[in-house]
Amino acid sequence: LNAEDLVYAKKAAAGALEGALNDNGMAAVVTISGKINSGITRDRSVLLSALSTILPRSLYRSDAAECPKIEYYQADLIENKHNNQALGDAIEQVFKCNPGMDVSRDYNVAEQQAEATARRVLNVNNQDVRTSCSSIAEFVRRMSRLPGRRTLILVSPGFLSVEQEAASAEQEIIQVAAQSNVTISALDARGLYTTELNASEKSPSFGTLLTQSDYRRSAMTLAEGVMAELADGTGGTYFHNSNDLDAGFKTLTQAPKVVYLLELPLDNIKPDGSYHRLKVKVTREGLQVQARRGYLVAKPEKNKK
């Protein structure tokens, strides 16, 4: 979360705490970074105090002055998908930021610098996503031991999941939550967001600007995927595309009317790491179904010698 979105999210969350907890209700305010943990309590003052101390934290936060300026989505295109356009954009940025470099003489140097930046961005952000998934999974496991109805509300601008390990971790979270009767709901704290670059993020050339805007648009859309999957797969609700975060929290603190746990045999499914889509339908009219969109069958781990 950036600082501006966090302010609105904290204010809406504080309002939700006023009406969400009844005499038997308990709650905790925790952050994925691990810096804030109010503990399970009925004391609203403790929860509000924890909310007030939350600050934006990230393993990787890009600097407006950094060059080449490569985000996670573009780094994945360069390193994993070997996209020449993405690499060419990064190389162009290197030359624009270093007027003393000559294209014919220093092209290899610029290419190496662009690729090195992409590798660093990809590695750090991969670790960031793994940490996020690991923290959410641990929250679910701890909640599974609590009595009564258990709901986790994930407040986030979303995050990309580009590696196989992260996709497997996401599926594991859904599996554990479903087995433990933990509902995960998600709130996109960006509200009605814009995908356009702001003045501080403008690129050095018009061509680069168009490319960066396209990458920003794709990345911000894909970032919703994990939160939508976690909500759908556990019977929760995904609140997004709205600036009314107060209404969002009110919606997410309400329990689903009916929850079913359906089991699917996987006898003839090969563990090849592929993703299999699911579609759940009901014959009764007037019902809204939220169900897991699919599942991932991870490859067996190789024995290490």
TINUPA-746488 format. One record per residue (C-alpha): residue in one letter; chain; x, y, z. Coordinates in steps of 0.02 Angstrom, whole numbers, m for minus. Example, Ala and Ser with C-alpha at 12.3 -4.5 7.8 and 13.67 -1.06 7.14 Angstrom:
BEGIN
ROVO  rest  kette      xx      yy      zz
ROVO     A      A     615    m225     390
ROVO     S      A     684     m53     357
% end
This chain:
BEGIN
ROVO  rest  kette      xx      yy      zz
ROVO     L      A       0       0       0
ROVO     N      A      60     174     m36
ROVO     A      A      41     309      97
ROVO     E      A    m113     391      21
ROVO     D      A    m213     230       1
ROVO     L      A    m162     174     174
ROVO     V      A    m238     330     254
ROVO     Y      A    m410     294     179
ROVO     A      A    m398     108     218
ROVO     K      A    m353     140     401
ROVO     K      A    m497     262     422
ROVO     A      A    m623     140     346
ROVO     A      A    m554      m5     450
ROVO     A      A    m571      97     610
ROVO     G      A    m753     132     568
ROVO     A      A    m784     m52     534
ROVO     L      A    m717    m101     705
ROVO     E      A    m849       8     787
ROVO     G      A    m990    m100     721
ROVO     A      A    m914    m268     678
ROVO     L      A    m877    m334     851
ROVO     N      A   m1020    m396     959
ROVO     D      A   m1010    m458    1137
ROVO     N      A    m937    m624    1082
ROVO     G      A    m829    m557     940
ROVO     M      A    m641    m544     944
ROVO     A      A    m519    m474     817
ROVO     A      A    m337    m441     781
ROVO     V      A    m246    m313     675
ROVO     V      A     m92    m387     593
ROVO     T      A      21    m338     449
ROVO     I      A     108    m453     326
ROVO     S      A     273    m371     368
ROVO     G      A     254    m435     546
ROVO     K      A     286    m262     619
ROVO     I      A     108    m242     687
ROVO     N      A      12    m373     785
ROVO     S      A    m121    m318     910
ROVO     G      A    m156    m496     967
ROVO     I      A    m332    m569     980
ROVO     T      A    m436    m451    1085
ROVO     R      A    m608    m377    1117
ROVO     D      A    m530    m210    1165
ROVO     R      A    m565     m88    1023
ROVO     S      A    m439      36    1091
ROVO     V      A    m300     m93    1069
ROVO     L      A    m356    m129     891
ROVO     L      A    m369      56     847
ROVO     S      A    m198      89     920
ROVO     A      A    m124     m49     812
ROVO     L      A    m211      23     658
ROVO     S      A    m141     196     690
ROVO     T      A      39     134     690
ROVO     I      A      33      45     522
ROVO     L      A     154     117     393
ROVO     P      A     188      70     212
ROVO     R      A     325     m61     204
ROVO     S      A     397    m159      59
ROVO     L      A     552    m259      23
ROVO     Y      A     562    m166    m141
ROVO     R      A     498       9    m173
ROVO     S      A     554      88    m336
ROVO     D      A     641     256    m334
ROVO     A      A     578     387    m455
ROVO     A      A     760     433    m494
ROVO     E      A     812     253    m528
ROVO     C      A     865     213    m706
ROVO     P      A     820     102    m790
ROVO     K      A     653     106    m701
ROVO     I      A     589     m73    m713
ROVO     E      A     438    m137    m619
ROVO     Y      A     403    m319    m573
ROVO     Y      A     292    m351    m724
ROVO     Q      A     423    m291    m848
ROVO     A      A     561    m384    m757
ROVO     D      A     462    m545    m779
ROVO     L      A     443    m508    m965
ROVO     I      A     630    m482    m983
ROVO     E      A     696    m626    m877
ROVO     N      A     564    m762    m890
ROVO     K      A     476    m726   m1054
ROVO     H      A     627    m656   m1150
ROVO     N      A     522    m515   m1220
ROVO     N      A     630    m411   m1337
ROVO     Q      A     517    m259   m1328
ROVO     A      A     528    m255   m1137
ROVO     L      A     717    m272   m1143
ROVO     G      A     730    m141   m1280
ROVO     D      A     630     m18   m1175
ROVO     A      A     748     m44   m1027
ROVO     I      A     901     m21   m1138
ROVO     E      A     828     139   m1211
ROVO     Q      A     805     205   m1034
ROVO     V      A     989     170    m995
ROVO     F      A    1046     275   m1143
ROVO     K      A     924     416   m1105
ROVO     C      A     987     426    m926
ROVO     N      A    1170     419    m977
ROVO     P      A    1198     547   m1119
ROVO     G      A    1385     506   m1121
ROVO     M      A    1352     329   m1180
ROVO     D      A    1360     292   m1366
ROVO     V      A    1233     172   m1441
ROVO     S      A    1354      87   m1561
ROVO     R      A    1497      79   m1436
ROVO     D      A    1408      44   m1271
ROVO     Y      A    1256     m58   m1323
ROVO     N      A    1318    m217   m1238
ROVO     V      A    1354    m120   m1078
ROVO     A      A    1179     m46   m1079
ROVO     E      A    1102    m217   m1112
ROVO     Q      A    1197    m293    m966
ROVO     Q      A    1142    m152    m852
ROVO     A      A     960    m173    m904
ROVO     E      A     965    m363    m878
ROVO     A      A    1051    m346    m710
ROVO     T      A     917    m224    m651
ROVO     A      A     780    m341    m712
ROVO     R      A     856    m489    m618
ROVO     R      A     869    m389    m458
ROVO     V      A     690    m324    m469
ROVO     L      A     624    m498    m509
ROVO     N      A     717    m585    m368
ROVO     V      A     670    m458    m234
ROVO     N      A     488    m451    m285
ROVO     N      A     477    m642    m295
ROVO     Q      A     537    m646    m115
ROVO     D      A     411    m512     m70
ROVO     V      A     268    m617    m141
ROVO     R      A     330    m775     m56
ROVO     T      A     336    m683     110
ROVO     S      A     159    m618      84
ROVO     C      A      89    m790      44
ROVO     S      A     183    m869     189
ROVO     S      A     115    m739     311
ROVO     I      A     m65    m761     250
ROVO     A      A     m49    m950     265
ROVO     E      A      15    m933     443
ROVO     F      A    m131    m818     489
ROVO     V      A    m253    m949     422
ROVO     R      A    m170   m1090     520
ROVO     R      A    m178    m992     682
ROVO     M      A    m359    m942     652
ROVO     S      A    m408   m1124     623
ROVO     R      A    m385   m1157     809
ROVO     L      A    m504   m1018     861
ROVO     P      A    m687   m1052     906
ROVO     G      A    m837    m989     808
ROVO     R      A    m844    m911     635
ROVO     R      A    m673    m860     572
ROVO     T      A    m646    m723     442
ROVO     L      A    m485    m649     376
ROVO     I      A    m500    m483     284
ROVO     L      A    m351    m449     172
ROVO     V      A    m328    m263     137
ROVO     S      A    m207    m237      m6
ROVO     P      A    m181    m154    m176
ROVO     G      A    m152    m331    m240
ROVO     F      A       9    m413    m291
ROVO     L      A      75    m506    m442
ROVO     S      A     107    m693    m441
ROVO     V      A     222    m736    m585
ROVO     E      A     317    m889    m522
ROVO     Q      A     261   m1069    m500
ROVO     E      A     307   m1070    m315
ROVO     A      A     192    m923    m279
ROVO     A      A      48   m1004    m373
ROVO     S      A      72   m1163    m271
ROVO     A      A      75   m1062    m110
ROVO     E      A     m88    m977    m158
ROVO     Q      A    m172   m1145    m188
ROVO     E      A    m108   m1208     m21
ROVO     I      A    m185   m1059      68
ROVO     I      A    m354   m1097     m12
ROVO     Q      A    m338   m1281      35
ROVO     V      A    m296   m1247     217
ROVO     A      A    m431   m1113     233
ROVO     A      A    m564   m1227     158
ROVO     Q      A    m518   m1371     273
ROVO     S      A    m513   m1256     425
ROVO     N      A    m676   m1162     388
ROVO     V      A    m584    m997     374
ROVO     T      A    m662    m871     256
ROVO     I      A    m543    m752     167
ROVO     S      A    m616    m591     101
ROVO     A      A    m515    m457      13
ROVO     L      A    m528    m270      m8
ROVO     D      A    m435    m179    m147
ROVO     A      A    m374     m26     m54
ROVO     R      A    m338      66    m217
ROVO     G      A    m524      98    m242
ROVO     L      A    m560     162    m418
ROVO     Y      A    m378     172    m472
ROVO     T      A    m299     245    m627
ROVO     T      A    m173     149    m730
ROVO     E      A     m91     306    m801
ROVO     L      A      83     361    m748
ROVO     N      A      91     518    m642
ROVO     A      A     209     665    m669
ROVO     S      A     345     594    m555
ROVO     E      A     345     431    m652
ROVO     K      A     360     502    m828
ROVO     S      A     484     411    m937
ROVO     P      A     622     498   m1038
ROVO     S      A     545     468   m1209
ROVO     F      A     371     459   m1286
ROVO     G      A     396     280   m1345
ROVO     T      A     452     226   m1173
ROVO     L      A     305     319   m1095
ROVO     L      A     180     220   m1200
ROVO     T      A     266      56   m1160
ROVO     Q      A     275      93    m973
ROVO     S      A      92     143    m970
ROVO     D      A      46     m21   m1053
ROVO     Y      A     148    m120    m928
ROVO     R      A      71     m23    m783
ROVO     R      A    m104     m59    m849
ROVO     S      A     m72    m246    m867
ROVO     A      A      16    m262    m700
ROVO     M      A    m119    m172    m600
ROVO     T      A    m254    m280    m679
ROVO     L      A    m160    m442    m646
ROVO     A      A    m125    m389    m467
ROVO     E      A    m309    m418    m426
ROVO     G      A    m296    m602    m469
ROVO     V      A    m228    m672    m306
ROVO     M      A    m354    m580    m197
ROVO     A      A    m499    m632    m308
ROVO     E      A    m441    m813    m305
ROVO     L      A    m421    m818    m116
ROVO     A      A    m595    m744     m90
ROVO     D      A    m682    m854    m217
ROVO     G      A    m594   m1011    m159
ROVO     T      A    m642    m992      24
ROVO     G      A    m820    m925      12
ROVO     G      A    m768    m744      42
ROVO     T      A    m803    m583     m51
ROVO     Y      A    m686    m476    m155
ROVO     F      A    m729    m291    m142
ROVO     H      A    m648    m186    m278
ROVO     N      A    m675     m48    m406
ROVO     S      A    m755      66    m277
ROVO     N      A    m695     212    m173
ROVO     D      A    m825     177     m38
ROVO     L      A    m708      78      76
ROVO     D      A    m830     100     222
ROVO     A      A    m961       1     126
ROVO     G      A    m825    m122      78
ROVO     F      A    m779    m163     258
ROVO     K      A    m963    m175     305
ROVO     T      A    m991    m300     166
ROVO     L      A    m839    m404     208
ROVO     T      A    m879    m420     394
ROVO     Q      A   m1044    m507     352
ROVO     A      A   m1040    m697     351
ROVO     P      A   m1090    m797     196
ROVO     K      A   m1263    m873     217
ROVO     V      A   m1212   m1049     165
ROVO     V      A   m1042   m1131     141
ROVO     Y      A   m1015   m1302      62
ROVO     L      A    m853   m1400      55
ROVO     L      A    m847   m1505    m104
ROVO     E      A    m715   m1637    m132
ROVO     L      A    m647   m1678    m304
ROVO     P      A    m550   m1841    m337
ROVO     L      A    m386   m1815    m430
ROVO     D      A    m351   m1997    m473
ROVO     N      A    m321   m1967    m659
ROVO     I      A    m236   m1797    m645
ROVO     K      A     m50   m1791    m682
ROVO     P      A      56   m1691    m558
ROVO     D      A     138   m1588    m695
ROVO     G      A     119   m1415    m619
ROVO     S      A     m25   m1367    m733
ROVO     Y      A    m177   m1265    m681
ROVO     H      A    m350   m1343    m699
ROVO     R      A    m503   m1232    m705
ROVO     L      A    m661   m1271    m608
ROVO     K      A    m839   m1213    m633
ROVO     V      A    m972   m1238    m500
ROVO     K      A   m1154   m1213    m547
ROVO     V      A   m1320   m1231    m456
ROVO     T      A   m1491   m1266    m532
ROVO     R      A   m1586   m1156    m410
ROVO     E      A   m1621    m980    m472
ROVO     G      A   m1582    m822    m374
ROVO     L      A   m1422    m886    m294
ROVO     Q      A   m1250    m811    m312
ROVO     V      A   m1112    m941    m311
ROVO     Q      A    m933    m904    m259
ROVO     A      A    m817   m1051    m284
ROVO     R      A    m637   m1093    m314
ROVO     R      A    m592   m1050    m494
ROVO     G      A    m470   m1192    m514
ROVO     Y      A    m328   m1288    m436
ROVO     L      A    m144   m1318    m465
ROVO     V      A     m66   m1492    m456
ROVO     A      A     114   m1460    m408
ROVO     K      A     256   m1565    m475
ROVO     P      A     332   m1685    m347
ROVO     E      A     491   m1618    m270
ROVO     K      A     651   m1701    m328
ROVO     N      A     753   m1788    m194
ROVO     K      A     907   m1689    m152
ROVO     K      A    1068   m1784    m133
% end
